[in-house]
Amino acid sequence: MSNSFANLQAYDERLQCFAKAGFTLATGIPFDVYGYQGIVIFFGNPHIAETKLHDERNSKFIKHTAQFIGTAAANIKILVCISIVV
């Protein structure tokens, strides 16, 4: 599988470590929970059939999971702010 954007990626030592460990597929899913924004990185198995990776059910799952993780992160930030005020 050829990725035309592969040459546009900036060198990152942490990403190189992931690649050496076998994590060669990844996608970033953005989240926005009432203004608390971020990206959840999902790593994929490079040995799995590409049709499974692009399956609509898998796409929905990781999009919903990213929002769930973002919600948890936003709640932690709120709890920290509350504990500082109290």
Phi, psi and chi 1 to 4 in degrees:
 res  aa     phi    psi   chi1   chi2   chi3   chi4
   1 MET       -  127.0 -179.1  169.0   71.1      -
   2 SER  -102.6  135.4  173.5      -      -      -
   3 ASN  -116.1  114.9 -175.7  -10.8      -      -
   4 SER   -69.2  -15.8   60.3      -      -      -
   5 PHE   -94.0   -3.1  -64.3  105.1      -      -
   6 ALA   -58.3  -36.3      -      -      -      -
   7 ASN   -76.3  -11.6  -65.8  -27.8      -      -
   8 LEU   -86.6  -11.0  -62.0  175.5      -      -
   9 GLN   -75.5  130.0  179.1  179.0  -23.6      -
  10 ALA   -72.0  148.5      -      -      -      -
  11 TYR   -67.6  131.8  179.5   82.9      -      -
  12 ASP  -138.8  120.9 -175.2  -62.6      -      -
  13 GLU   -60.3  -38.7 -168.1  170.7  -31.6      -
  14 ARG   -63.6  -41.9  -70.6  178.6  -64.9  169.6
  15 LEU   -65.3  -35.2  -68.4  178.8      -      -
  16 GLN   -64.4  -37.5  -64.9  -57.4  -44.2      -
  17 CYS   -64.4  -41.2  -70.8      -      -      -
  18 PHE   -61.8  -43.5  -82.7  115.5      -      -
  19 ALA   -62.8  -41.7      -      -      -      -
  20 LYS   -64.9  -29.6  -73.0  178.2 -175.3  175.2
  21 ALA   -80.7   -3.9      -      -      -      -
  22 GLY   104.8   -2.8      -      -      -      -
  23 PHE   -87.2   85.1  -64.8  101.6      -      -
  24 THR  -101.8   -7.9   56.0      -      -      -
  25 LEU  -117.1  133.9  -64.4  176.1      -      -
  26 ALA  -153.1  154.7      -      -      -      -
  27 THR  -142.3  147.6 -173.1      -      -      -
  28 GLY  -110.4  127.2      -      -      -      -
  29 ILE  -113.7  117.3  -52.8  -66.1      -      -
  30 PRO   -74.6  152.7   25.3  -30.2      -      -
  31 PHE  -134.3  155.7   64.9   83.6      -      -
  32 ASP  -146.1  108.0 -175.6  -16.0      -      -
  33 VAL  -114.7   96.9  179.3      -      -      -
  34 TYR    49.5   44.9  -63.7  105.5      -      -
  35 GLY    92.2  -11.7      -      -      -      -
  36 TYR   -86.8  110.0 -173.3   79.6      -      -
  37 GLN  -115.5  153.6  -59.6  174.2  -16.9      -
  38 GLY  -175.6 -171.5      -      -      -      -
  39 ILE  -134.3  134.6  -64.4  176.1      -      -
  40 VAL  -103.4  128.3  177.1      -      -      -
  41 ILE   -97.6  126.1  -53.5  -64.9      -      -
  42 PHE  -110.9  133.8  -69.3   91.7      -      -
  43 PHE  -102.5  141.5  -67.0   94.6      -      -
  44 GLY  -113.3  155.2      -      -      -      -
  45 ASN   -77.1  117.2 -177.9  -14.3      -      -
  46 PRO   -70.9   -8.0   25.6  -32.1      -      -
  47 HIS   -99.9    0.3  -54.0  -68.9      -      -
  48 ILE   -88.0  155.7 -162.5  164.9      -      -
  49 ALA   -61.7  133.9      -      -      -      -
  50 GLU   -60.1  -30.6 -162.7  170.9  -32.2      -
  51 THR   -63.0  -33.1   54.5      -      -      -
  52 LYS   -69.7  -38.5  -72.1 -172.9  177.1 -175.7
  53 LEU   -65.1  -35.2  -69.0  174.6      -      -
  54 HIS   -95.4    6.2  -64.5  -68.5      -      -
  55 ASP   -62.5  139.8 -175.2   87.7      -      -
  56 GLU   -59.2  -37.0 -177.2 -179.4  -11.8      -
  57 ARG   -64.8  -39.5  -67.7  170.8  -65.6 -177.0
  58 ASN   -66.2  -43.0 -171.5   48.6      -      -
  59 SER   -60.7  -45.3  -64.9      -      -      -
  60 LYS   -62.8  -41.5  -74.8 -178.3  179.3  178.5
  61 PHE   -59.8  -48.6  174.9   75.8      -      -
  62 ILE   -71.7  -30.1   64.2  172.1      -      -
  63 LYS   -67.2  -44.2  -72.4  175.8 -175.3  173.8
  64 HIS   -68.3  -38.8  -71.2  -81.5      -      -
  65 THR   -63.9  -38.9  -58.3      -      -      -
  66 ALA   -61.6  -41.1      -      -      -      -
  67 GLN   -66.5  -38.1  -65.9  -57.3  -45.0      -
  68 PHE   -63.8  -45.9 -179.5   73.4      -      -
  69 ILE   -64.3  -40.7  -67.9  169.4      -      -
  70 GLY   -62.4  -38.4      -      -      -      -
  71 THR   -64.7  -42.6  -60.1      -      -      -
  72 ALA   -62.6  -42.3      -      -      -      -
  73 ALA   -64.7  -40.9      -      -      -      -
  74 ALA   -64.4  -39.6      -      -      -      -
  75 ASN   -65.4  -37.3  -76.2  -25.9      -      -
  76 ILE   -63.2  -42.4  -71.2  171.6      -      -
  77 LYS   -62.1  -41.6 -176.3  173.4 -178.6  176.5
  78 ILE   -63.7  -44.6  -69.1  168.9      -      -
  79 LEU   -62.9  -37.8  -69.8  173.6      -      -
  80 VAL   -64.6  -42.8  168.5      -      -      -
  81 CYS   -64.0  -39.2  -70.9      -      -      -
  82 ILE   -65.8  -41.7  -70.2  171.5      -      -
  83 SER   -68.3  -27.9   67.8      -      -      -
  84 ILE   -71.5  -37.5  -68.2  171.5      -      -
  85 VAL   -74.1  -38.5  173.0      -      -      -
  86 VAL   -73.6      -  175.4      -      -      -
